[in-house]
Each structure stands twice: as C-alpha cells, then as structure tokens.
Amino acid sequence: MLRRAVVWDLGGTLVDTYPALDRAFAAVVAAHGETVDEAEVARLTRRSTSEAVTALAGRFGIPAAEFEAANAALKRHWEEHPAPAMPGARELLRDLAVAGVLNLVVTHRDRTSAMTLIGGLGLAVDDLISTSDGFPRKPDPSMHLALLGRHRLEAGSCLSVGDRPIDALAARRAGMASATLESAESPVDDDADYSVSSLDDLRPILGLA
C-alpha cells in the first residue's frame, strides 16, 4: 500500500544518534571507576534518554546531572560534526518523494538544530514540527495531528516511523499505523504495527518493493 505520507522521528530513526549516546553514558560510569556494557546502556536509551539517566544514576550513585551534561556536550559536538544518517535513509526519502509520498518529521530536537542536522546530512524532507514550536513531547499526538491538518491528510493514509515506545504510542493516539526500527540487541517493547531492523525493511510496507 503506497502511503500519502510518512511521519518520521529524527534521532535514532533517520539519524544514527544512539551509538555515540551509549558511549557517552558508559564513559560517565567509567569515570567513576565502574563499568557498564554499552549494550545494556542501549537497552535503556531505546526507551528514553531520561529513563536511561534515571536508571544509571540510581544504579551507580552518580548525579543525574553528569549524564545530562554528557548528553548536552554530545549535542554541541553534533552541531559541528553531525551523527551519521541511518543506512538507507537518503535513498528511501528520495524514492518516497519520487513516488509522491510526503516525508514529514516530528522531533523533540529544537527546530534550528534539527534543520541544521537534516540539511547537513542531505536528508530531503517536506516539513518538520518540533517541540520548540510549542508542541508537547511525544507520546502526546499533537505534532502528528498538526501535520495531518497542515497537509490535509487522513491518518489512515500515513505511516509513522520511530524507534521508541513513545513514537508508536503517539502514532496510535493520532490514528496512524506505526513501524518501529529496532535491533535484536536492543529490542523495543511497544505496540507498533510493524517492527523492522533496517530502513530498507520498510520498502514493502510502504509499497516500494
């Protein structure tokens, strides 16, 4: 089924932000003379960054502010040296555009940072809504609903793609089908309609195969 639009999450979905974040949090733990496997950190960050901070701070007795500072430093680093695009992201966005499908983004990243990242990575999107535009964070569906209204789309004609349970929940609340990008090493427990291990796995779901 060819959709009219795909509503994309940004970090962790179109942009491969997780490996650097996982390393940064593991480094905070290491600085205190403790060790934590990055795969274990990954399972936490795939739920949410804030949950990972809370869990790691509580387990190792490290102030949450240290993890938050590491995350902020990483975001500043990405302003000059962006995290890489997910494998296949540019090509999939291009092929969807050629097929007449809108590529729309909903993100917690501030608008200026998100647009700089998208432009620097050569990701061609048609529209973007950020929480910095005054919208609540996911799983509230307000950003999804705003895009539906702005582009005169029916929820049933769209697919929402993310990497965390909040993405699938926001999509469901907006009436959209959803797909979650996950790996065997870091599975995501959510109610998404589809689970994929790569962006290319979305092609048959999107009617491009």
C-alpha positions as CSV (number, residue, x, y, z in Angstrom):
1,M,0.0,0.0,0.0
2,L,1.5,3.3,-1.1
3,R,1.0,5.9,1.7
4,R,0.4,9.5,1.2
5,A,2.9,10.5,3.9
6,V,5.4,9.0,6.3
7,V,5.8,10.8,9.6
8,W,9.4,10.2,10.7
9,D,11.1,10.5,14.1
10,L,14.6,12.1,13.7
11,G,17.2,10.9,16.2
12,G,17.6,7.1,16.2
13,T,15.4,6.7,13.2
14,L,16.7,8.9,10.3
15,V,19.9,9.8,12.1
16,D,22.1,7.2,13.9
17,T,22.5,9.0,17.2
18,Y,22.4,6.0,19.6
19,P,26.0,4.6,19.4
20,A,27.5,8.0,20.5
21,L,25.0,8.5,23.2
22,D,25.5,5.0,24.6
23,R,29.3,5.5,24.6
24,A,28.9,8.9,26.3
25,F,26.8,7.4,29.2
26,A,29.1,4.4,29.6
27,A,32.0,6.9,29.8
28,V,30.3,8.8,32.7
29,V,30.1,5.5,34.6
30,A,33.7,4.6,33.8
31,A,34.9,8.0,35.1
32,H,33.6,6.9,38.5
33,G,35.5,3.6,38.4
34,E,32.6,1.5,37.4
35,T,31.8,-0.4,34.2
36,V,28.6,-0.9,32.3
37,D,28.2,-2.7,29.0
38,E,27.2,-0.4,26.1
39,A,24.6,-3.0,25.1
40,E,23.0,-2.6,28.5
41,V,23.0,1.2,28.1
42,A,21.5,0.8,24.7
43,R,18.5,-1.1,26.1
44,L,17.8,1.8,28.4
45,T,18.3,4.6,25.8
46,R,16.0,2.9,23.4
47,R,13.2,3.5,25.9
48,S,14.1,7.1,26.5
49,T,17.2,9.2,27.4
50,S,15.6,10.4,30.6
51,E,14.8,6.8,31.7
52,A,18.4,5.9,31.0
53,V,19.7,8.8,33.0
54,T,17.5,7.9,36.0
55,A,18.4,4.2,35.8
56,L,22.1,4.7,35.5
57,A,22.3,7.4,38.1
58,G,20.3,5.3,40.6
59,R,22.3,2.1,40.0
60,F,25.8,3.7,40.2
61,G,25.1,6.5,42.7
62,I,26.2,9.1,40.1
63,P,24.4,12.5,40.0
64,A,21.9,12.6,37.1
65,A,23.4,16.0,36.2
66,E,26.6,14.3,35.0
67,F,24.7,12.2,32.4
68,E,22.7,15.2,31.4
69,A,25.9,17.2,30.9
70,A,27.4,14.4,28.8
71,N,24.2,14.4,26.6
72,A,24.4,18.2,26.3
73,A,28.1,18.1,25.3
74,L,27.3,15.5,22.7
75,K,24.6,17.7,21.2
76,R,27.0,20.6,21.0
77,H,29.5,18.3,19.3
78,W,26.9,17.3,16.7
79,E,26.4,20.9,15.8
80,E,29.8,20.8,14.1
81,H,30.1,17.1,13.5
82,P,26.7,15.6,12.9
83,A,25.9,12.0,13.7
84,P,25.6,9.9,10.5
85,A,22.4,9.3,8.6
86,M,20.9,5.9,9.1
87,P,21.9,3.4,6.4
88,G,19.5,3.8,3.5
89,A,17.8,7.0,4.9
90,R,18.7,9.3,2.0
91,E,17.7,6.8,-0.6
92,L,14.4,5.9,1.0
93,L,13.4,9.5,1.4
94,R,14.3,10.2,-2.2
95,D,12.4,7.2,-3.5
96,L,9.3,8.1,-1.5
97,A,9.5,11.7,-2.8
98,V,9.7,10.3,-6.4
99,A,6.6,8.2,-5.7
100,G,4.7,11.3,-4.5
101,V,4.9,10.5,-0.8
102,L,5.4,13.3,1.7
103,N,8.3,12.9,4.2
104,L,7.3,14.7,7.4
105,V,9.4,14.9,10.6
106,V,8.3,15.2,14.3
107,T,11.1,15.7,16.8
108,H,12.0,16.7,20.3
109,R,15.1,18.4,19.0
110,D,14.9,22.2,18.7
111,R,14.0,23.4,15.2
112,T,17.2,25.1,14.4
113,S,19.3,22.1,15.5
114,A,17.0,19.7,13.6
115,M,17.0,21.7,10.4
116,T,20.8,22.1,10.5
117,L,21.2,18.4,11.0
118,I,18.8,17.5,8.2
119,G,20.5,19.9,5.8
120,G,24.0,18.8,6.8
121,L,23.2,15.2,6.2
122,G,21.3,15.8,2.9
123,L,18.0,14.4,4.1
124,A,15.2,15.7,1.9
125,V,12.1,16.2,4.0
126,D,8.9,18.2,3.1
127,D,8.0,19.5,6.6
128,L,9.1,19.4,10.2
129,I,7.5,20.0,13.6
130,S,9.5,20.3,16.8
131,T,8.6,20.7,20.4
132,S,10.4,24.0,20.2
133,D,7.4,25.1,18.0
134,G,5.3,25.0,21.2
135,F,4.1,21.4,21.0
136,P,4.1,18.9,23.9
137,R,6.5,15.9,23.7
138,K,5.5,12.5,22.5
139,P,3.6,10.4,23.3
140,D,1.2,13.3,23.1
141,P,0.0,13.1,19.4
142,S,-0.2,16.9,18.9
143,M,2.7,17.1,16.5
144,H,1.3,14.3,14.4
145,L,-2.1,15.8,14.3
146,A,-0.7,19.2,13.4
147,L,1.0,17.7,10.3
148,L,-2.2,15.9,9.3
149,G,-4.1,19.1,9.4
150,R,-1.4,21.2,7.7
151,H,-1.2,18.8,4.8
152,R,-4.9,17.8,4.7
153,L,-4.0,14.1,5.3
154,E,-6.2,11.3,6.7
155,A,-4.5,9.4,9.5
156,G,-5.2,6.1,7.8
157,S,-3.2,7.2,4.7
158,C,0.0,7.7,6.7
159,L,2.7,5.6,8.4
160,S,4.6,6.8,11.4
161,V,8.2,5.5,11.9
162,G,10.2,5.8,15.1
163,D,12.5,3.9,17.4
164,R,10.9,4.2,20.9
165,P,7.6,3.2,22.5
166,I,6.6,6.9,22.7
167,D,6.7,7.1,18.9
168,A,4.3,4.2,18.4
169,L,2.0,5.5,21.2
170,A,1.9,9.0,19.7
171,A,1.0,7.5,16.3
172,R,-1.7,5.3,17.7
173,R,-3.3,8.2,19.5
174,A,-3.2,10.2,16.2
175,G,-4.9,7.2,14.5
176,M,-1.9,6.3,12.4
177,A,-0.3,2.9,11.8
178,S,3.3,2.7,13.1
179,A,6.6,1.0,12.5
180,T,9.5,0.7,15.0
181,L,13.1,0.5,13.9
182,E,14.9,-1.9,16.4
183,S,17.6,-4.5,16.6
184,A,17.9,-7.9,18.2
185,E,20.5,-6.5,20.6
186,S,18.2,-3.6,21.7
187,P,14.6,-4.8,21.2
188,V,11.8,-2.3,21.8
189,D,8.7,-3.3,23.7
190,D,5.8,-1.4,22.2
191,D,2.5,-1.7,20.3
192,A,3.7,-0.7,16.8
193,D,2.0,-2.4,13.9
194,Y,5.4,-3.3,12.3
195,S,8.9,-4.0,13.5
196,V,11.9,-3.6,11.2
197,S,15.6,-4.0,11.7
198,S,16.6,-1.6,8.9
199,L,15.0,1.3,6.9
200,D,15.1,-0.8,3.8
201,D,12.7,-3.3,5.5
202,L,10.1,-0.5,5.3
203,R,10.0,-0.6,1.5
204,P,7.5,-3.4,1.1
205,I,5.4,-1.9,3.9
206,L,5.4,1.4,2.0
207,G,4.6,-0.2,-1.3
208,L,8.1,0.5,-2.8
209,A,9.3,-3.1,-3.1
